[in-house]
């Protein structure tokens, strides 16, 4: 099973200067928050776990702080593969060569990293990154539908699509179905997050699962160490996995022939 590395950062009141602002998905926020609260209670700590309006863990004004970054943070000495790179490699392995990317238009760090992974996977396979196959939504289904409409309007539409997140994938699949096409028989679709709905879509969605529960456990373990004066680990690598379901399939000969034109 292919994996890539995620990071939990532990620091005192400040985050690493070269790390992006932490962010959490709506789905991950609740699980992470609950896990941290449960671990705090189990450890007999009097502190509270706070999450701000944007769904991010707030830093405490006093005392040690554990900051969890659901976004990938890469450093020169860390050999890690971005989630989108793994997804794109999966699609390349299925024989796809005309692979599109539906990203986010707001310039989030997560979109920058996922697009970079998509680009790197294509370049490694000597597949050109075509501007016409890179479109933007807003991380939600409706905008993703319009983005997918653009791709389907091309004279040679893609045979596969990497989506910024699962909600984008939902919109892309809806657009494909509304155009009378089939997933994955005519177009493969992959997402990111492994939201609870991913296994209930039609067909079930291939996506990347983020280990939010494990990240919460590690964060609290290190917070406990900090509060007790023990030495803690600054960077912890946590593995996430590509979950292959039924929305991606090997490219058919007719699709491959169209993509080469």
SENU-110077 format. One record per residue: x, y, z of N, C-alpha, C in turn. Coordinates in pm, whole numbers, padded with zeros to 5 digits, always signed. Each point is the difference from the previous one (the first is absolute). Example, Ala and Ser with C-alpha at 12.3 -4.5 7.8 and 13.67 -1.06 7.14 Angstrom:
2
+01319-00569+00780-00089+00119+00000+00090+00120+00000 -00035+00105-00072+00082+00119+00006-00077+00109+00073 
# end
This chain:
261
+00085-00120+00000-00085+00120+00000+00088+00125+00000 -00012+00087-00098+00083+00121-00005-00034+00094+00115 +00099+00066+00055-00022+00092+00111+00078+00128-00021 -00034+00104+00074+00080+00121+00002+00003+00049+00142 +00087+00093+00031+00022+00040+00137-00067+00132+00032 -00059+00009+00119-00059+00124+00051+00080+00037+00124 -00021+00120+00053+00082+00044+00112-00083+00060+00112 +00041-00028+00121-00054+00065+00119+00113+00082+00059 -00022+00129+00019+00104+00086+00056-00033+00030+00145 +00103-00002+00083-00014+00035+00141+00087+00121+00026 -00056+00106+00058+00080+00119+00025-00054+00074+00122 +00075+00097+00047-00040+00080+00115-00056+00133-00048 -00132+00008-00010-00071+00125-00031+00019+00052-00142 +00096-00051-00073+00020+00049-00137+00012-00117-00095 -00037+00021-00125+00014-00104-00101+00130+00023-00076 +00050-00103-00068+00123+00018-00076-00012+00114-00099 +00102+00081-00013-00005+00118-00087-00025-00036-00145 +00048-00118-00041-00015-00037-00140-00117-00093-00023 -00087-00014+00098-00117-00087-00016-00123+00084-00035 -00091-00053-00082-00121+00074-00038-00098+00006+00117 -00096+00088-00011-00102+00013+00104-00078-00129+00009 -00021-00055+00122-00070-00126+00013-00146+00012-00042 -00053-00103-00057-00140-00002-00039-00054-00140+00014 -00132-00010+00019-00063-00130+00016-00123-00007-00089 -00032-00118-00050-00122-00017-00077-00116-00007+00098 -00119+00029-00050-00117-00004+00087-00019-00140+00058 +00028-00101-00079-00018-00138+00046+00107-00035+00102 +00125+00038-00026+00109-00035+00089-00004+00077+00130 -00056+00122-00002+00001+00085+00118-00070-00067+00117 -00118-00051-00020-00078-00058+00106+00069-00123+00059 +00054-00086-00084+00066-00120+00049+00128+00035+00077 +00077+00093-00055+00125+00040+00064-00028+00067+00133 -00099+00089+00001-00035+00073+00122-00045-00097+00109 -00087-00093-00036-00051-00098+00095+00112-00086+00056 +00089-00045-00089+00110-00085+00043+00092+00073+00098 +00030+00125-00030+00086+00077+00089-00066+00019+00137 -00131+00028+00001-00069+00018+00127-00002-00128+00082 -00023-00112-00068-00003-00129+00069+00135-00033+00061 +00107+00025-00076+00134-00028+00049+00038+00093+00116 -00046+00126-00009+00026+00096+00108-00067-00048+00129 -00124-00043-00012-00075-00048+00116+00063-00125+00058 +00039-00094-00088+00059-00126+00044+00133+00024+00072 +00071+00103-00042+00130+00030+00061-00013+00080+00129 -00123+00041+00033-00022+00075+00122+00048+00143-00008 +00003+00056-00121+00048+00137-00018-00116+00098+00013 +00031+00118+00051-00105+00098+00019-00017+00094-00118 +00086-00013-00098-00005+00092-00112-00116-00029-00095 -00022+00091-00093-00107-00015-00097+00056-00001-00141 -00070-00069-00087+00035+00000-00142-00091+00100-00068 +00058+00099-00065-00079+00105-00064+00013-00008-00151 -00110+00023-00068+00001+00006-00146-00064+00132-00041 +00068+00075-00086-00053+00130-00037-00106-00011-00109 -00054+00112-00044-00112+00000-00095+00034-00063-00133 +00127+00002-00038+00039-00057-00129+00023-00150+00011 -00019-00056+00121+00018-00142+00016+00142-00040+00034 +00083+00095+00041+00140-00030+00032+00019-00003+00150 +00099-00076+00043+00032-00001+00141+00062+00134+00039 -00056+00063+00102+00058+00125+00050+00120-00032+00088 +00094+00092+00003+00113-00013+00090-00033+00067+00132 +00047-00060+00110-00027+00055+00133+00090+00120+00026 -00048+00092+00082+00078+00118+00031+00114-00034+00096 -00019-00103+00084+00102-00036+00098+00022-00150-00003 +00123-00042+00024+00031-00142+00008+00029-00062-00135 +00042-00125-00001+00037-00069-00124-00120-00019-00092 +00027+00001-00127-00107-00011-00100+00036-00107-00102 -00097-00077-00037+00017-00098-00106-00078+00049-00121 +00066+00014-00112-00064+00049-00122-00004-00113-00101 -00120-00032-00046-00016-00109-00096-00027+00058-00137 +00079-00043-00099-00015+00047-00137-00054-00112-00087 -00129+00001-00035-00050-00100-00092+00060+00015-00139 +00047+00119-00033+00063+00019-00131+00140-00060+00002 +00045-00047-00115+00135-00054-00007+00101+00114+00010 +00104-00019+00078+00107+00099+00011+00129-00072-00033 +00066+00041-00107+00117-00071-00046+00127+00078+00029 +00102-00067+00048+00130+00060+00023+00103-00076-00082 +00115+00064-00024+00099-00059-00088+00045-00138+00039 +00006-00031+00130+00050-00129+00044-00108-00106+00011 -00125+00037-00029-00110-00096+00011-00035-00054-00138 +00013-00131-00018-00037-00064-00125-00147-00040+00009 -00089+00085-00051-00143-00027+00011-00070+00028-00131 -00102-00075-00028-00076+00017-00123-00131+00070+00031 -00031+00099-00077-00126+00072+00018-00116-00089-00041 -00114+00019+00066-00117-00084-00027-00040+00002-00147 -00002+00118-00059-00042+00010-00140+00097-00073-00092 +00127-00004+00040+00098-00072-00081-00030-00149+00000 -00041-00052+00116-00033-00141+00010-00125-00031-00082 -00100+00089+00008-00122-00020-00077+00031+00004-00149 +00079+00099-00042+00035+00012-00141+00079-00122-00047 +00091-00048+00084+00077-00119-00034-00091-00120-00016 -00102-00007+00084-00100-00107-00010-00070+00005-00136 -00038+00119-00042-00069+00015-00128+00093-00029-00118 +00124+00046+00012+00099-00031-00105+00019-00151-00010 +00004-00066+00115+00015-00145+00002-00115-00073-00065 -00115+00065-00004-00117-00060-00065-00002+00028-00150 +00104+00067-00049+00011+00026-00143-00050+00135-00045 -00043+00085+00093-00050+00132-00037+00117+00093-00034 -00019+00080-00103+00101+00096-00041-00056+00141-00007 -00128+00011-00018-00066+00132-00003-00074+00017+00132 +00075+00047+00099-00050+00008+00137-00018+00147+00040 -00120+00035+00040-00030+00139+00038+00013+00019+00151 +00008+00127+00041+00003+00035+00142-00103+00109+00026 -00093-00025+00092-00095+00102+00043+00044+00047+00138 +00052+00122+00006+00054+00052+00125-00093+00098+00069 +00060+00082+00087-00075+00100+00075+00049+00138-00043 -00092+00092-00016+00034+00132-00054+00052+00099+00104 +00000-00037+00128+00032+00096+00104+00145+00000+00044 +00084-00080-00061+00143+00004+00029+00042-00061+00131 -00074-00098+00049+00038-00067+00124+00130-00079-00018 +00074-00013+00111+00124-00077-00002-00026-00143-00044 -00111-00057+00044-00031-00138-00034-00017-00017-00150 -00063+00098-00066-00018-00009-00145+00135+00013-00072 +00085+00089+00049+00132+00017-00060+00078-00130+00005 -00005-00068+00115+00074-00124+00017-00058-00114-00083 -00132-00009-00004-00064-00108-00076+00022+00017-00150 -00005+00124-00046+00026+00024-00142+00145-00033-00032 +00090+00035+00092+00142-00030-00022+00021-00151-00011 -00068-00076+00084+00011-00145-00006-00054-00056-00130 -00113+00054-00044-00059-00039-00129+00098+00026-00113 +00060+00119+00000+00094+00039-00104+00125-00090+00001 +00051-00026+00119+00120-00082+00011-00023-00143-00049 -00117-00054+00030-00030-00137-00044-00009-00007-00152 -00062+00101-00060-00011+00001-00147+00137+00018-00064 +00079+00091+00054+00133+00025-00055+00088-00124+00012 -00013-00072+00112+00079-00122+00019-00037-00106-00103 -00126+00003-00045-00046-00096-00100+00015+00055-00142 +00065+00118-00010+00021+00066-00128-00132+00031-00072 -00096+00042+00082-00130+00044-00052-00006+00151+00014 -00026+00074-00105-00004+00146+00009-00114+00050+00088 +00027+00104+00077-00103+00063+00082-00064+00108-00086 -00119-00024-00046-00068+00091-00092-00088+00099+00075 +00017+00131-00025-00082+00102+00067-00150-00023-00017 -00040-00053-00114-00144-00021-00024-00059-00107+00091 +00086-00083+00059-00048-00106+00088+00008+00038+00148 +00036+00125+00028+00006+00048+00138-00106+00108+00019 -00102-00031+00078-00109+00094+00025-00019+00016+00150 -00076+00101+00040-00016+00030+00142-00146+00006+00041 -00026-00053+00118-00131+00012+00062+00017+00077+00130 -00081-00037+00102+00016+00065+00130-00006-00103+00113 +00025-00126-00035-00003-00104+00101-00139-00054+00029 -00101+00050-00074-00138-00043+00021-00057-00058-00130 -00105-00083+00011-00053-00070-00118-00047+00089-00114 -00072+00109+00030-00057+00081-00108+00109+00059-00090 +00100+00061+00059+00107+00058-00080+00076-00109-00074 +00012-00118+00061+00068-00111-00065-00078-00048-00123 -00132+00008+00007-00082-00036-00116+00032+00090-00118 +00010+00130+00026+00031+00095-00108+00141-00024-00054 +00093-00031+00089+00138-00027-00042+00004-00126-00088 -00075-00102+00041-00005-00124-00078-00068+00024-00134 -00099+00087-00002-00066+00035-00127+00102+00056-00099 +00092+00083+00052+00105+00057-00086+00086-00110-00061 +00036-00095+00082+00084-00110-00047-00072-00086-00104 -00128-00023+00022-00077-00083-00093-00029+00073-00131 +00012+00133+00002-00024+00078-00122+00122+00001-00092 +00113-00050+00048+00120-00005-00083-00018-00097-00116 +00070+00026-00109-00010-00090-00115+00050-00140+00036 +00097-00006+00094+00049-00128+00049-00003+00003+00153 -00112-00037+00060-00014+00003+00146+00099-00096+00068 +00023+00020+00128+00091-00090+00073-00063-00138+00019 +00084-00098+00023-00050-00135+00030+00001-00023+00152 +00062+00092+00074+00005-00011+00146+00013+00139+00061 -00048+00014+00124+00004+00129+00069+00047-00017+00144 +00100+00078+00038+00043+00010+00140-00073+00119+00061 -00068-00021+00110-00077+00109+00062+00065+00046+00130 -00010+00130+00025+00057+00063+00119-00048-00066+00129 -00128-00033+00006-00054-00070+00116-00121-00084-00041 -00057-00070+00095-00113-00089-00030-00124+00077-00045 -00023+00119+00057-00116+00078-00038+00013+00045-00145 +00121+00031-00043+00024+00033-00140-00027-00121-00087 +00041-00117+00046-00023-00123-00075-00149-00028-00017 -00078+00030+00103-00145-00020-00009-00059+00083-00112 +00041+00127-00009-00049+00087-00105+00045-00045-00138 +00124-00046-00009+00053-00047-00128-00077-00122-00048 -00029-00093+00091-00074-00120-00037-00142+00033-00043 -00059+00098+00068-00136+00043-00035-00003+00056-00142 +00098+00083-00033+00008+00058-00133+00018-00108-00106 +00088-00095+00029+00025-00109-00096-00127-00078-00026 -00073-00030+00105-00125-00076-00015-00104+00081-00078 -00006+00132+00027-00097+00084-00069+00030+00011-00150 +00125-00023-00038+00037+00001-00142-00017-00138-00063 -00062-00090+00074-00026-00132-00055+00121-00091-00005 +00102+00033+00077+00122-00081+00002+00008-00082+00128 +00088-00098+00000+00009-00092+00112+00133+00009+00073 -00008-00009+00133+00118-00008+00086+00007-00144+00053 +00108-00073-00022+00126+00039-00062+00016-00048-00145 -00107-00054-00058+00011-00059-00134+00053+00099-00104 -00042+00127+00014+00046+00101-00096+00094+00104+00062 -00020+00031+00127+00089+00094+00070+00019-00049+00144 +00126-00013+00041+00031-00036+00139+00007+00127+00084 -00043-00009+00126+00000+00116+00090+00058-00042+00134 +00090+00085+00054+00060-00026+00131-00007+00125+00085 -00023-00017+00129-00011+00114+00091+00110+00003+00105 -00029+00070+00110+00096+00012+00110-00078+00031+00128 +00023-00073+00105-00056+00019+00135-00062-00128+00055 -00060-00080-00087-00077-00118+00042-00108+00039+00100 -00084+00096-00040-00117+00037+00079-00092-00121+00011 -00090+00001+00096-00087-00116+00022-00085-00032-00122 -00028+00101-00084-00084-00024-00118+00076-00069-00113 +00133-00003+00009+00080-00053-00110-00031-00145-00033 -00033-00078+00099-00028-00141-00025-00146-00023-00040 -00081+00108-00001-00141-00013-00035-00037+00066-00132 +00098+00061-00067-00028+00059-00130-00021-00111-00101 -00050+00037-00117-00022-00099-00106+00081+00038-00122 +00112-00069-00025+00057-00110+00080+00076+00052+00121 +00036-00087+00095+00081+00042+00116+00129+00066-00046 +00039+00106+00072+00108+00088-00044+00140-00046+00044 +00092-00004-00096+00142-00018+00031+00050+00132+00058 +00069-00006+00114+00040+00123+00067+00119-00025+00092 +00042+00103+00073+00109-00011+00096-00055+00015+00140 +00034-00092+00086-00047+00003+00139+00103+00068+00088 -00045+00103+00071+00088+00070+00094-00018-00059+00141 +00108-00034+00068-00009-00064+00132-00024+00101+00112 -00116+00065-00002-00026+00106+00097+00001-00051+00144 -00054-00118+00024-00003-00053+00135+00143-00022+00053 +00084-00060-00085+00138-00025+00040+00075+00131+00024 -00027+00101-00083+00066+00129+00018-00041+00063+00133 -00127-00016+00037-00047+00052+00128+00066-00071+00117 +00013-00133-00012+00065-00077+00106+00145+00045+00021 +00072+00012-00110+00141+00039+00009+00015+00142+00055 -00092+00089-00040+00006+00137+00049-00015+00004+00152 -00100-00076+00051-00023+00002+00144+00112-00069+00077 +00054-00108-00056+00111-00069+00065+00118+00096+00020 +00027+00081-00102+00111+00094+00009-00032+00118+00090 -00126+00041+00003-00039+00107+00090+00018-00044+00146 -00038-00125+00028+00016-00054+00135+00148+00000+00039 +00086-00040-00093+00144+00000+00027+00051+00141+00030 -00048+00097-00080+00044+00138+00021-00042+00051+00137 -00123-00031+00039-00052+00049+00127+00066-00066+00119 +00054-00121-00020+00067-00070+00109+00150+00022-00002 +00047+00083-00094+00142+00033-00005+00085-00102-00073 -00064-00099-00064+00075-00101-00074+00039+00052-00137 +00097-00065-00060+00042+00035-00135-00105-00048-00100 -00036+00085-00095-00101-00038-00100+00061+00003-00139 -00072-00061-00092+00046-00007-00139-00054+00120-00075 +00088+00070-00071-00041+00121-00071-00081-00033-00125 +00044-00102-00074-00070-00037-00122-00029-00150+00001 -00122-00033-00023-00040-00140-00004-00063-00030-00135 +00049-00099-00067-00054-00037-00130-00116-00098+00019 -00112+00034-00057-00118-00085+00009-00040-00041-00141 -00024-00128-00019-00031-00048-00134-00149+00005-00030 -00032+00039-00122-00137-00003-00048-00001-00092-00122 -00117-00039-00046-00004-00098-00107-00095+00036-00113 +00032-00053-00115-00088+00010-00116-00104-00110+00012 -00126+00037-00001-00109-00097+00011-00060-00019-00140 +00029-00113-00061-00047-00026-00136-00138-00065+00005 -00097+00069-00060-00135-00053-00006-00037-00017-00149 -00123+00031-00036-00048-00034-00133-00010+00117-00098 +00043+00119+00041-00013+00116-00090+00120+00015-00094 +00099-00086+00016+00115+00002-00090+00018-00139-00061 +00037-00002-00128+00017-00127-00070+00102+00016-00112 +00046-00111-00050+00097+00002-00110-00063+00066-00122 +00079+00084-00068-00050+00070-00117-00030-00100-00111 -00108+00025-00072-00037-00090-00110+00071+00044-00128 +00010-00090-00094+00073+00028-00124-00057+00121-00072 -00130+00012-00003-00062+00114-00069+00038+00131+00068 +00002+00000+00134+00039+00119+00074+00147+00036-00027 +00084-00099+00004+00143+00023-00020+00028+00056-00139 -00072-00050-00098+00019+00046-00137-00039+00147-00013 -00110+00039+00068-00044+00140-00003+00101+00090+00069 +00055-00048+00113+00094+00081+00077+00129+00026-00076 +00039-00089-00091+00125+00018-00074-00013+00096-00115 -00122+00035-00038-00019+00089-00116+00051+00141+00028 
# end
